[in-house]
């Protein structure tokens, strides 16, 4: 509590500071002759066959993706302390030296949680799938790819992240529809971007841990007994769909859509715009489902099947990112 005289003094002091700030010259000014085209990046467009990448969340999924011969595989395991052994297993079992394994830290990094990033880095993976600006600083001297959480929706943002922080490429924002993705690919070298073509869309990410709240008598990670490591939890919605809950190393939970979605219908259009990298993200699929899905998408990219055939065959939602319906440009 403060006396009124102190509040008045603070108010007068604030007004004086504002008046002093108004007397200072502008630190920037508009250039009326500038154009957006001058700011957009210029670079060589590399012609190359499109390739699949895969994000896996279990060891058996990793084994299936490795056996499929994918050159780039991402791991997002709940416990980053397992990454070192995972990287060793991968290097002993990969089909050729061109296959690389990239590991992902949790999406959020809070104060005092850098020990988690230490665990990730000690894995000595081929590279890191990074999610936030703490990761940009921590993995600054490593090979890195930016994930969707940077929300890259234009060439200026991509240019900044690639050249300021040395990222190899970035994941395109989930908010873009097919036409907007095509414009993004044409506005900058398309090899800068990776497009998530198949995934269980994350519905929300929260600090609250459902595992601890309902499956433990404890209050936090110190006494909960880690039920997230022993139980699979789904949340049923009003129409009966069971959405999949996942915990991370920081005891935060992400709820994923129980039905995977695909942008396969748009793949040909995106390849015509120059798209190089298409990511498939797996959640609770069996190794057999991973193998089948990868095989179907390889057929899609080679033109052997259509996008409509694929999503009917795999019984998926036909949807690109979060766009469909009123946001779909068709």
C-alpha positions as CSV (number, residue, x, y, z in Angstrom):
1,X,0.0,0.0,0.0
2,X,1.2,3.5,-0.8
3,X,0.2,6.9,0.5
4,X,-1.6,9.2,-2.0
5,X,1.4,11.6,-1.9
6,X,3.7,8.9,-3.2
7,X,1.2,8.0,-6.0
8,X,1.1,11.7,-7.0
9,X,4.9,11.9,-7.0
10,X,5.1,8.8,-9.3
11,X,2.5,10.3,-11.6
12,X,4.4,13.6,-11.9
13,X,7.7,11.8,-12.4
14,X,6.1,9.7,-15.2
15,X,4.7,12.8,-17.0
16,X,8.2,14.4,-16.9
17,X,9.8,11.3,-18.4
18,X,7.1,11.3,-21.2
19,X,7.7,15.0,-22.0
20,X,11.5,14.4,-22.1
21,X,10.9,11.4,-24.4
22,X,8.8,13.4,-26.8
23,X,11.6,15.9,-27.3
24,X,13.9,13.3,-28.6
25,X,14.2,12.9,-32.4
26,X,12.8,9.8,-34.1
27,X,15.3,7.0,-34.3
28,X,13.9,5.9,-37.7
29,X,11.9,7.4,-40.5
30,X,9.9,6.1,-43.5
31,X,11.5,5.9,-46.9
32,X,8.7,6.7,-49.3
33,X,10.7,5.4,-52.2
34,X,11.3,1.9,-50.8
35,X,9.4,-1.1,-52.0
36,X,8.8,-4.6,-50.6
37,X,10.5,-6.1,-53.6
38,X,13.8,-4.5,-52.5
39,X,13.5,-6.2,-49.1
40,X,12.7,-9.7,-50.3
41,X,15.6,-12.1,-50.4
42,X,17.2,-13.0,-53.7
43,X,18.9,-16.4,-54.0
44,X,19.3,-19.3,-56.4
45,X,16.4,-21.7,-56.8
46,X,17.8,-25.2,-56.5
47,X,16.2,-27.8,-58.7
48,X,15.9,-31.1,-56.9
49,X,13.5,-33.9,-56.5
50,X,11.1,-33.5,-53.5
51,X,11.9,-35.6,-50.5
52,X,10.0,-36.8,-47.4
53,X,11.2,-36.2,-43.9
54,X,9.5,-37.8,-40.8
55,X,9.1,-36.8,-37.2
56,X,8.7,-39.8,-34.9
57,X,7.9,-40.0,-31.2
58,X,8.8,-43.6,-30.3
59,X,11.8,-45.9,-30.9
60,X,9.8,-48.4,-33.0
61,X,8.6,-45.6,-35.2
62,X,12.3,-44.5,-35.6
63,X,13.2,-48.0,-36.7
64,X,10.5,-48.1,-39.3
65,X,11.5,-44.6,-40.7
66,X,15.2,-45.6,-40.7
67,X,14.4,-48.8,-42.6
68,X,12.4,-46.8,-45.2
69,X,15.6,-45.0,-46.1
70,X,14.6,-41.4,-45.3
71,X,17.5,-39.0,-45.4
72,X,16.1,-36.8,-42.6
73,X,14.4,-38.0,-39.5
74,X,13.3,-36.0,-36.4
75,X,12.9,-37.4,-32.9
76,X,10.6,-35.8,-30.4
77,X,10.7,-38.1,-27.4
78,X,9.2,-37.3,-24.0
79,X,12.5,-37.9,-22.2
80,X,15.4,-36.1,-23.8
81,X,17.8,-38.1,-21.6
82,X,17.2,-41.0,-24.0
83,X,18.4,-39.1,-27.0
84,X,22.1,-40.1,-26.6
85,X,21.3,-43.8,-26.7
86,X,18.9,-43.2,-29.6
87,X,21.5,-41.4,-31.7
88,X,23.9,-44.3,-31.1
89,X,21.3,-46.8,-32.1
90,X,20.5,-44.8,-35.3
91,X,24.2,-44.6,-36.4
92,X,24.6,-48.3,-35.9
93,X,21.5,-49.2,-37.9
94,X,21.0,-46.5,-40.6
95,X,21.2,-47.8,-44.2
96,X,23.8,-45.3,-45.3
97,X,25.8,-42.3,-44.0
98,X,23.6,-39.8,-45.7
99,X,20.7,-40.6,-43.3
100,X,20.7,-38.0,-40.5
101,X,18.9,-37.8,-37.2
102,X,17.7,-34.5,-35.7
103,X,16.4,-34.3,-32.1
104,X,13.9,-31.8,-30.8
105,X,13.9,-30.1,-27.4
106,X,10.5,-29.4,-25.7
107,X,8.5,-26.6,-27.3
108,X,8.7,-24.3,-24.2
109,X,11.9,-23.4,-22.3
110,X,11.4,-21.8,-18.9
111,X,13.9,-20.3,-16.5
112,X,16.0,-23.0,-14.8
113,X,15.1,-25.6,-17.5
114,X,18.3,-25.3,-19.5
115,X,19.4,-28.7,-18.0
116,X,16.9,-30.2,-20.5
117,X,18.7,-28.4,-23.4
118,X,21.9,-29.8,-22.0
119,X,20.5,-33.3,-22.2
120,X,19.4,-32.7,-25.8
121,X,22.8,-31.4,-26.8
122,X,24.7,-34.2,-25.2
123,X,23.1,-36.6,-27.6
124,X,25.5,-35.2,-30.3
125,X,22.8,-35.7,-33.0
126,X,23.3,-34.6,-36.6
127,X,21.2,-31.5,-35.9
128,X,18.4,-30.0,-33.8
129,X,14.7,-29.2,-34.6
130,X,14.4,-25.9,-32.6
131,X,11.2,-24.3,-31.4
132,X,11.8,-20.9,-29.8
133,X,14.4,-18.1,-29.3
134,X,16.0,-19.7,-26.3
135,X,16.9,-22.6,-28.7
136,X,18.3,-20.2,-31.3
137,X,20.8,-19.0,-28.7
138,X,21.6,-22.3,-27.1
139,X,22.1,-24.2,-30.3
140,X,23.7,-21.3,-32.2
141,X,26.8,-23.3,-33.2
142,X,24.9,-26.4,-34.3
143,X,23.0,-27.5,-37.4
144,X,19.4,-26.4,-36.8
145,X,16.0,-26.4,-38.6
146,X,13.3,-24.1,-37.4
147,X,9.9,-25.7,-36.5
148,X,6.4,-24.5,-37.1
149,X,6.3,-22.5,-33.8
150,X,8.3,-19.7,-35.4
151,X,5.2,-19.1,-37.5
152,X,7.1,-18.3,-40.7
153,X,4.5,-16.9,-43.1
154,X,6.6,-14.7,-45.3
155,X,10.0,-14.5,-47.0
156,X,11.3,-11.7,-44.8
157,X,10.9,-13.7,-41.7
158,X,12.5,-16.7,-43.3
159,X,15.4,-14.6,-44.6
160,X,15.9,-13.2,-41.1
161,X,16.0,-16.6,-39.4
162,X,18.2,-18.2,-42.0
163,X,20.8,-15.5,-42.3
164,X,20.7,-14.0,-38.7
165,X,20.8,-17.4,-36.9
166,X,22.1,-19.8,-39.6
167,X,19.2,-22.1,-39.8
168,X,19.3,-24.5,-42.7
169,X,15.6,-24.2,-43.4
170,X,12.3,-23.4,-41.6
171,X,8.9,-25.0,-41.3
172,X,6.2,-23.0,-43.0
173,X,3.4,-21.6,-40.8
174,X,0.4,-23.8,-40.3
175,X,-1.8,-20.7,-40.9
176,X,-1.2,-20.6,-44.6
177,X,-3.5,-22.1,-47.2
178,X,-2.3,-23.8,-50.4
179,X,-2.3,-20.6,-52.4
180,X,-0.4,-18.7,-49.7
181,X,2.2,-21.5,-49.4
182,X,2.7,-21.4,-53.2
183,X,3.3,-17.6,-53.0
184,X,5.7,-18.2,-50.1
185,X,7.7,-20.7,-52.2
186,X,7.8,-18.4,-55.2
187,X,8.9,-15.4,-53.1
188,X,12.2,-16.9,-51.9
189,X,14.4,-20.0,-52.7
190,X,11.9,-22.9,-52.0
191,X,14.6,-25.0,-50.5
192,X,14.4,-22.6,-47.5
193,X,11.0,-24.1,-46.5
194,X,9.7,-27.4,-45.2
195,X,5.9,-28.1,-45.4
196,X,4.2,-30.4,-42.9
197,X,2.0,-32.5,-45.2
198,X,0.8,-35.1,-42.7
199,X,0.2,-34.8,-38.9
200,X,-2.0,-35.0,-35.9
201,X,-2.6,-31.3,-35.5
202,X,-1.8,-30.1,-31.9
203,X,-5.0,-28.7,-30.5
204,X,-3.5,-26.9,-27.5
205,X,-0.4,-26.9,-25.3
206,X,-0.7,-26.2,-21.6
207,X,1.2,-25.9,-18.4
208,X,-1.4,-28.1,-16.5
209,X,-0.4,-31.8,-16.4
210,X,-3.5,-34.0,-16.7
211,X,-1.4,-37.1,-15.9
212,X,-0.4,-35.8,-12.6
213,X,-3.9,-34.4,-11.8
214,X,-5.9,-37.5,-12.4
215,X,-3.4,-40.4,-12.2
216,X,-1.4,-39.5,-9.2
217,X,-1.8,-38.4,-5.6
218,X,1.3,-36.1,-6.0
219,X,1.4,-32.4,-6.7
220,X,4.3,-32.1,-9.2
221,X,7.2,-34.0,-10.8
222,X,8.9,-34.4,-7.4
223,X,6.2,-36.7,-6.0
224,X,3.8,-37.7,-8.9
225,X,5.6,-40.9,-9.8
226,X,5.7,-40.0,-13.5
227,X,2.4,-41.7,-14.5
228,X,3.0,-40.2,-18.0
229,X,5.7,-42.8,-18.6
230,X,3.3,-45.7,-17.8
231,X,-0.1,-44.7,-19.1
232,X,-1.6,-43.6,-22.4
233,X,-4.4,-41.0,-22.0
234,X,-6.9,-39.8,-24.5
235,X,-9.7,-37.2,-24.0
236,X,-13.0,-37.9,-25.7
237,X,-14.9,-35.0,-27.3
238,X,-18.7,-34.6,-27.7
239,X,-18.7,-36.6,-31.0
240,X,-16.7,-39.5,-29.6
241,X,-13.3,-38.8,-31.1
242,X,-10.5,-39.6,-28.7
243,X,-7.8,-37.0,-28.8
244,X,-4.3,-38.0,-27.7
245,X,-2.5,-36.4,-24.8
246,X,1.3,-36.2,-24.6
247,X,3.6,-34.9,-21.8
248,X,7.0,-33.4,-22.3
249,X,10.1,-33.2,-20.1
250,X,8.9,-30.0,-18.5
251,X,5.6,-31.6,-17.4
252,X,3.6,-29.6,-19.9
253,X,0.9,-31.4,-21.9
254,X,-0.1,-31.2,-25.6
255,X,-3.4,-32.4,-26.8
256,X,-3.3,-33.7,-30.4
257,X,-6.2,-34.4,-32.7
258,X,-7.1,-38.1,-32.6
259,X,-7.4,-38.2,-36.4
260,X,-4.4,-37.5,-38.6
261,X,-4.8,-35.0,-41.4
262,X,-3.1,-34.7,-44.8
263,X,-2.5,-32.0,-47.3
264,X,-1.9,-34.6,-50.0
265,X,-4.4,-33.0,-52.3
266,X,-2.2,-30.0,-52.6
267,X,1.1,-31.8,-53.0
268,X,1.3,-31.5,-56.8
269,X,0.5,-27.8,-56.7
270,X,3.2,-27.2,-54.1
271,X,5.8,-29.2,-56.0
272,X,5.1,-27.1,-59.1
273,X,5.8,-24.1,-56.9
274,X,9.2,-25.6,-56.1
275,X,8.6,-27.3,-52.7
276,X,11.6,-29.5,-51.8
277,X,10.8,-30.9,-48.3
278,X,7.5,-32.5,-47.1
279,X,7.3,-33.7,-43.5
280,X,5.2,-36.4,-42.1
281,X,4.6,-36.4,-38.3
282,X,3.7,-39.5,-36.5
283,X,2.2,-39.8,-33.0
284,X,0.8,-43.1,-31.9
285,X,1.1,-45.0,-35.1
286,X,2.5,-48.6,-35.1
287,X,5.7,-49.3,-37.0
288,X,3.5,-51.1,-39.7
289,X,1.4,-47.9,-40.1
290,X,4.5,-45.8,-40.3
291,X,5.9,-48.0,-43.1
292,X,2.6,-48.0,-45.0
293,X,2.2,-44.3,-44.7
294,X,5.7,-43.5,-45.9
295,X,5.2,-45.8,-48.8
296,X,2.0,-44.1,-49.9
297,X,3.5,-40.7,-49.7
298,X,6.5,-41.8,-51.7
299,X,4.1,-43.0,-54.3
300,X,2.3,-39.6,-54.1
301,X,5.5,-37.6,-54.7
302,X,6.5,-39.8,-57.6
303,X,3.1,-39.3,-59.2
304,X,2.0,-42.9,-58.9
305,X,-1.2,-42.1,-56.9
306,X,-3.2,-38.9,-56.4
307,X,-3.7,-37.0,-53.2
308,X,-7.4,-38.0,-53.1
309,X,-6.5,-41.7,-53.4
310,X,-4.0,-41.3,-50.6
311,X,-6.3,-39.7,-48.0
312,X,-9.1,-42.1,-48.8
313,X,-6.8,-45.1,-48.5
314,X,-5.3,-44.0,-45.2
315,X,-8.6,-42.7,-43.8
316,X,-7.3,-39.3,-43.0
317,X,-8.8,-35.8,-42.8
318,X,-8.0,-33.8,-46.0
319,X,-6.6,-30.6,-44.5
320,X,-3.5,-28.5,-44.9
321,X,-2.3,-26.9,-41.6
322,X,-5.3,-25.3,-39.9
323,X,-6.9,-24.2,-43.2
324,X,-10.0,-25.6,-44.8
325,X,-13.5,-24.5,-45.6
326,X,-13.6,-20.7,-45.6
327,X,-9.8,-20.4,-45.6
328,X,-9.4,-22.9,-48.5
329,X,-8.7,-20.8,-51.7
330,X,-10.3,-23.3,-54.1
